[in-house]
């Protein structure tokens, strides 16, 4: 290497060393300045974060019965076809289609004039028969007196007695014709047999209707269905029927067996309507394996219409205490349902449970937990089995009891 090149190399090495020294001095100065302004660095915290918080509550304890659920249909207690009982022309329609009518309300009028004439004729026939009977009675009395004196024969007396009996029979016939004419005249004014909702009229004013013994098929005028009370008919399976029979027959002496049926229409949550079970058929249908059952419901506001479907339930066991938790507190573990509980030391413990029906919006727990277990009802994402949590007290409440 030449002297010039060696000199350049030494100068470059000296410059790098100087820069490193100057950098070290600058860093030391900055550190001293930071220490003077900010003080010594804070010591890193060595404590662990607190366990996550979850909301816990004991299961809600309530008293309830076991229920069997069914689908039923409302039907009227009374349902009749209004048909003509006499023939004639329709002269009046005294209702509006679909209105509520009351027992005795006038519905139709069939021209009564022909039947008024028949009544007058029958009444005249009665008067004639009465006169004939009076005359026959006098003749009988007169012949009877003469027969005692020997002026007439016994055969003549018997003839007068027979004529009096025939006059009496004629009077009875005439009086029956009066009653028949009065009845036909009454049939001209058709009234509601009970209170309920009437359908549309099937004949118009001026139409000829047929009725009475001479009519092969009396004319259908309209129909009426009763609304209050109203039946709810449903089919009960053999298993449910047997469970209900055990409930009824195995009740302890002095225990009142509930025959309440709770129901709700298709747009009603829960079972807000209460009825009374009043009919169980006398045999199970062999083709379907069900038995016909009926309950009666009050319908004072006439809201329920015959034909409406309803969900209903019937008690099949005596009331007992049950534990209830919200469905949101349940988790699926393979084929099991589990709830997360918190032990006294804050450890999360999972428990397999057996669930039942919904009661007031909460899920019935048949087995797996006790009334003292603290159930995690909020914060399940932070509650892992075996981990520690901070339990915060909550409360399980039932929904409004519309069922």
Legacy VTK file of the C-alpha trace (Angstrom):
# vtk DataFile Version 3.0
C-alpha trace
ASCII
DATASET POLYDATA
POINTS 403 float
0.000 0.000 0.000
1.331 3.433 -0.826
1.872 6.099 1.785
-0.978 8.144 0.426
-3.461 5.255 0.622
-2.337 4.344 4.157
-2.781 7.892 5.263
-6.342 7.984 3.867
-7.259 4.715 5.589
-6.037 5.932 9.000
-7.961 9.181 8.588
-11.197 7.269 7.782
-10.809 4.950 10.822
-10.182 7.898 13.078
-13.298 9.661 11.778
-15.542 6.591 12.430
-14.196 6.191 15.930
-14.851 9.790 16.602
-18.398 9.546 15.416
-19.056 6.559 17.693
-17.620 8.423 20.661
-19.684 11.493 19.914
-22.857 9.351 19.604
-22.230 7.678 22.945
-21.711 11.045 24.596
-25.006 12.327 23.067
-26.970 9.328 24.280
-25.591 9.720 27.760
-26.556 13.373 27.763
-30.116 12.591 26.656
-30.477 9.921 29.338
-29.296 12.333 31.992
-31.727 14.979 30.749
-34.647 12.507 30.771
-33.772 11.372 34.273
-33.637 14.958 35.445
-36.989 15.874 33.851
-39.067 12.663 34.202
-37.451 10.996 37.129
-36.544 7.309 37.341
-38.558 4.867 35.143
-41.672 3.321 36.791
-41.331 -0.261 37.958
-43.453 -2.716 35.909
-46.517 -4.017 37.747
-46.172 -7.606 38.766
-49.878 -8.185 39.861
-52.281 -10.183 37.550
-55.555 -8.585 36.249
-58.746 -9.350 38.288
-61.000 -12.233 37.102
-63.718 -11.220 34.633
-67.113 -10.302 36.064
-70.255 -12.394 35.400
-73.831 -12.075 36.655
-75.137 -14.981 38.722
-78.446 -15.889 40.332
-80.067 -18.900 41.987
-82.678 -20.669 39.863
-86.191 -19.296 40.302
-88.272 -21.648 42.453
-91.976 -21.734 41.598
-94.894 -24.060 42.065
-96.461 -25.421 38.915
-98.224 -28.455 37.509
-97.311 -30.769 34.673
-99.303 -29.897 31.577
-100.129 -31.682 28.347
-100.421 -29.464 25.267
-103.006 -29.824 22.506
-104.524 -28.031 19.532
-108.281 -27.554 19.595
-111.077 -25.807 17.754
-113.892 -23.687 19.143
-117.444 -24.788 18.345
-120.832 -23.333 19.293
-122.871 -24.844 22.082
-125.996 -24.356 19.934
-126.038 -24.372 16.151
-129.386 -24.495 14.351
-130.770 -24.119 10.855
-133.783 -21.822 10.667
-136.266 -23.464 8.272
-139.807 -22.561 7.285
-142.533 -24.495 9.141
-145.356 -23.258 6.894
-145.532 -22.497 3.189
-146.102 -19.031 1.805
-144.501 -15.862 0.528
-141.787 -14.162 2.598
-142.932 -10.657 3.508
-140.363 -9.435 6.085
-136.703 -9.872 7.012
-136.095 -8.209 10.363
-132.344 -8.537 10.905
-129.045 -7.508 9.371
-126.830 -10.289 8.068
-124.237 -11.272 10.652
-125.699 -9.337 13.570
-126.078 -10.520 17.150
-129.675 -11.535 17.826
-131.335 -12.371 21.117
-133.767 -15.081 22.039
-137.269 -14.149 20.855
-136.159 -11.526 18.313
-138.309 -11.505 15.161
-136.345 -12.734 12.147
-138.765 -13.485 9.269
-142.460 -13.062 8.513
-144.296 -15.348 6.089
-147.576 -13.919 4.738
-149.982 -14.717 7.605
-153.259 -13.896 5.848
-154.066 -17.398 4.538
-153.462 -18.824 8.005
-155.559 -16.116 9.642
-158.423 -17.187 7.375
-157.894 -20.828 8.357
-158.031 -19.826 12.014
-161.277 -17.935 11.532
-162.807 -20.909 9.740
-161.689 -23.262 12.485
-163.136 -21.005 15.166
-166.477 -20.910 13.277
-166.433 -24.694 13.087
-166.036 -24.810 16.845
-169.082 -22.628 17.335
-171.113 -24.884 14.997
-169.935 -28.007 16.787
-170.793 -26.500 20.154
-174.351 -25.748 18.937
-174.747 -29.267 17.606
-173.507 -30.718 20.861
-175.921 -28.604 22.897
-178.837 -29.718 20.715
-177.787 -33.343 20.910
-177.540 -33.105 24.698
-181.094 -31.719 24.945
-182.417 -34.436 22.657
-180.773 -37.079 24.743
-182.241 -35.643 27.924
-185.745 -35.436 26.356
-185.621 -39.018 25.049
-184.346 -40.208 28.398
-187.392 -38.728 30.174
-189.799 -40.250 27.623
-188.087 -43.630 27.844
-188.710 -43.726 31.577
-192.464 -43.336 30.864
-192.351 -46.007 28.177
-193.180 -43.620 25.306
-189.973 -44.423 23.357
-187.867 -47.488 22.890
-184.436 -48.185 24.237
-183.072 -48.119 20.694
-184.249 -44.524 20.238
-182.465 -43.516 23.454
-179.275 -45.239 22.320
-179.432 -43.364 19.008
-179.685 -39.993 20.773
-176.763 -40.884 23.038
-174.697 -41.803 20.000
-175.597 -38.541 18.279
-174.492 -36.603 21.388
-171.154 -38.466 21.426
-170.646 -37.713 17.720
-171.392 -34.027 18.369
-168.805 -34.050 21.155
-166.238 -35.628 18.818
-166.989 -33.021 16.169
-166.417 -30.285 18.739
-163.095 -31.830 19.769
-162.036 -31.992 16.122
-163.000 -28.380 15.514
-161.062 -27.260 18.593
-157.989 -29.191 17.383
-158.284 -27.434 14.040
-158.305 -24.107 15.880
-155.115 -25.061 17.688
-153.512 -26.148 14.411
-154.524 -22.892 12.722
-153.187 -20.875 15.647
-149.897 -22.778 15.470
-149.561 -22.223 11.729
-150.297 -18.533 12.234
-147.598 -18.443 14.906
-145.157 -20.186 12.536
-145.589 -17.279 10.131
-143.541 -15.174 12.579
-140.115 -16.815 12.889
-138.133 -15.782 15.984
-134.623 -16.533 17.285
-134.611 -19.695 19.444
-131.575 -18.457 21.436
-129.104 -15.597 21.517
-126.178 -15.713 19.118
-124.832 -14.561 15.780
-127.027 -14.978 12.745
-125.751 -15.763 9.255
-126.920 -14.275 5.977
-130.542 -14.596 4.805
-130.909 -17.253 2.129
-134.323 -16.127 0.837
-135.388 -12.664 -0.288
-138.649 -10.855 0.359
-141.294 -12.106 -2.033
-139.754 -15.550 -2.321
-141.995 -18.573 -1.948
-140.904 -20.803 0.918
-142.043 -24.345 1.601
-142.735 -25.777 5.019
-145.035 -27.966 7.036
-145.925 -31.652 6.717
-146.574 -31.378 2.978
-143.071 -30.064 2.187
-140.504 -32.734 1.367
-137.634 -30.398 2.348
-138.513 -27.251 4.300
-136.846 -24.121 2.937
-133.600 -23.136 4.721
-133.758 -19.452 5.645
-130.549 -18.895 7.689
-128.474 -20.321 10.558
-127.716 -19.152 14.093
-124.805 -20.106 16.364
-124.520 -19.329 20.056
-121.334 -17.605 21.259
-121.410 -17.412 25.044
-120.477 -19.869 26.401
-118.524 -21.685 23.699
-117.016 -25.163 23.417
-113.366 -25.998 22.747
-113.081 -29.497 21.283
-109.794 -31.391 21.003
-108.396 -34.893 20.684
-106.313 -36.424 23.476
-103.863 -39.227 22.757
-104.143 -42.456 24.701
-100.925 -41.750 26.633
-102.073 -38.276 27.677
-105.499 -39.625 28.554
-103.973 -42.301 30.790
-101.766 -39.694 32.486
-104.825 -37.549 33.151
-106.769 -40.546 34.456
-103.938 -41.378 36.883
-103.907 -37.749 38.003
-107.654 -37.820 38.669
-107.929 -41.232 40.302
-104.711 -41.221 42.317
-105.198 -37.849 43.967
-104.971 -38.046 47.773
-108.306 -37.944 49.630
-109.496 -34.400 50.115
-107.341 -33.092 47.279
-109.212 -31.067 44.676
-108.324 -32.193 41.179
-108.047 -29.289 38.773
-110.259 -29.446 35.695
-109.061 -26.087 34.381
-108.129 -25.898 30.711
-105.964 -22.951 29.640
-106.048 -21.784 26.030
-104.840 -19.045 23.727
-105.840 -18.074 20.212
-103.276 -18.159 17.419
-102.343 -14.488 17.936
-102.297 -14.596 21.749
-99.068 -15.279 23.668
-99.279 -18.010 26.264
-102.607 -19.255 27.581
-104.614 -16.236 28.757
-108.068 -17.888 28.660
-109.383 -20.307 31.305
-112.083 -22.871 30.700
-113.517 -25.941 32.396
-113.181 -29.518 31.214
-116.745 -30.879 31.129
-116.814 -33.795 28.714
-114.678 -36.842 27.940
-116.020 -39.283 25.386
-116.873 -42.843 26.380
-114.394 -44.649 24.114
-111.027 -44.231 22.421
-111.237 -44.086 18.637
-109.547 -47.276 17.438
-108.579 -45.804 14.083
-106.745 -42.759 15.510
-105.903 -43.836 19.053
-107.396 -40.615 20.446
-110.381 -39.694 22.561
-112.650 -36.682 22.089
-112.497 -34.153 24.944
-114.348 -30.871 25.367
-114.024 -27.800 27.562
-116.387 -24.858 28.018
-115.129 -21.259 27.916
-116.899 -18.047 28.796
-117.050 -15.606 25.890
-118.805 -12.517 27.272
-117.268 -10.117 24.756
-118.156 -12.520 21.905
-114.562 -12.240 20.655
-114.115 -15.964 20.027
-115.748 -17.133 16.822
-116.783 -20.749 16.185
-114.111 -22.365 14.049
-111.190 -20.530 15.678
-108.199 -22.745 16.448
-106.427 -22.511 19.788
-103.423 -23.888 21.610
-104.430 -25.330 24.973
-103.023 -27.231 27.884
-104.476 -29.495 30.545
-102.912 -30.437 33.912
-101.929 -34.102 34.128
-100.137 -34.061 37.505
-100.460 -32.361 40.867
-98.612 -29.037 41.368
-94.990 -29.278 42.548
-91.969 -27.036 43.097
-89.733 -26.619 40.046
-86.516 -24.728 39.238
-86.592 -22.263 36.351
-83.743 -20.617 34.423
-83.727 -18.510 31.246
-83.049 -20.338 28.004
-80.100 -18.001 27.460
-78.339 -19.621 30.459
-78.348 -23.023 28.750
-75.526 -24.241 26.534
-75.227 -27.335 24.363
-72.470 -29.801 25.192
-72.585 -32.505 22.548
-75.986 -34.135 23.221
-76.416 -32.610 26.669
-77.693 -29.311 28.028
-75.415 -27.623 30.564
-75.470 -24.541 32.746
-72.462 -22.719 34.135
-72.358 -22.299 37.902
-69.913 -20.438 40.141
-68.502 -22.128 43.228
-67.775 -20.312 46.493
-64.142 -19.746 45.479
-65.194 -18.165 42.170
-64.431 -21.198 40.020
-66.735 -21.841 37.071
-68.297 -25.319 37.189
-70.413 -26.725 34.338
-73.348 -28.974 35.251
-75.364 -31.210 32.968
-79.106 -30.617 33.385
-82.355 -32.173 32.219
-84.790 -29.602 30.904
-88.576 -29.514 30.764
-91.286 -27.222 29.463
-91.392 -23.441 29.302
-93.100 -21.871 32.310
-93.779 -18.126 32.158
-90.967 -17.675 29.645
-88.399 -19.675 31.654
-87.100 -23.202 31.127
-87.956 -25.850 33.692
-84.948 -27.773 35.058
-85.897 -31.294 36.074
-82.479 -32.384 37.388
-78.792 -31.400 37.553
-78.819 -28.311 39.793
-80.154 -27.332 43.193
-81.887 -24.220 44.500
-78.612 -22.941 46.021
-76.489 -23.141 42.878
-75.387 -19.792 41.469
-76.254 -19.881 37.770
-74.391 -17.669 35.306
-77.136 -15.683 33.578
-74.988 -13.001 31.952
-71.394 -13.097 30.738
-71.318 -16.693 29.550
-68.589 -15.838 27.030
-66.279 -15.093 29.963
-67.241 -18.153 32.008
-65.096 -21.149 31.081
-65.164 -24.302 33.216
-62.249 -24.281 35.669
-61.495 -20.568 35.340
-61.980 -17.919 38.011
-64.632 -15.220 37.696
-65.961 -12.390 39.808
-69.661 -13.158 40.512
-72.042 -10.225 40.615
-75.552 -10.857 42.024
-78.503 -10.808 39.612
-82.089 -12.020 39.649
-84.100 -14.377 37.443
-87.642 -13.107 36.901
-90.570 -14.742 35.159
-92.474 -13.114 32.342
-95.946 -11.677 32.927
-98.185 -14.631 33.706
-100.412 -14.682 30.633
-100.094 -18.437 30.637
LINES 1 404
403 0 1 2 3 4 5 6 7 8 9 10 11 12 13 14 15 16 17 18 19 20 21 22 23 24 25 26 27 28 29 30 31 32 33 34 35 36 37 38 39 40 41 42 43 44 45 46 47 48 49 50 51 52 53 54 55 56 57 58 59 60 61 62 63 64 65 66 67 68 69 70 71 72 73 74 75 76 77 78 79 80 81 82 83 84 85 86 87 88 89 90 91 92 93 94 95 96 97 98 99 100 101 102 103 104 105 106 107 108 109 110 111 112 113 114 115 116 117 118 119 120 121 122 123 124 125 126 127 128 129 130 131 132 133 134 135 136 137 138 139 140 141 142 143 144 145 146 147 148 149 150 151 152 153 154 155 156 157 158 159 160 161 162 163 164 165 166 167 168 169 170 171 172 173 174 175 176 177 178 179 180 181 182 183 184 185 186 187 188 189 190 191 192 193 194 195 196 197 198 199 200 201 202 203 204 205 206 207 208 209 210 211 212 213 214 215 216 217 218 219 220 221 222 223 224 225 226 227 228 229 230 231 232 233 234 235 236 237 238 239 240 241 242 243 244 245 246 247 248 249 250 251 252 253 254 255 256 257 258 259 260 261 262 263 264 265 266 267 268 269 270 271 272 273 274 275 276 277 278 279 280 281 282 283 284 285 286 287 288 289 290 291 292 293 294 295 296 297 298 299 300 301 302 303 304 305 306 307 308 309 310 311 312 313 314 315 316 317 318 319 320 321 322 323 324 325 326 327 328 329 330 331 332 333 334 335 336 337 338 339 340 341 342 343 344 345 346 347 348 349 350 351 352 353 354 355 356 357 358 359 360 361 362 363 364 365 366 367 368 369 370 371 372 373 374 375 376 377 378 379 380 381 382 383 384 385 386 387 388 389 390 391 392 393 394 395 396 397 398 399 400 401 402
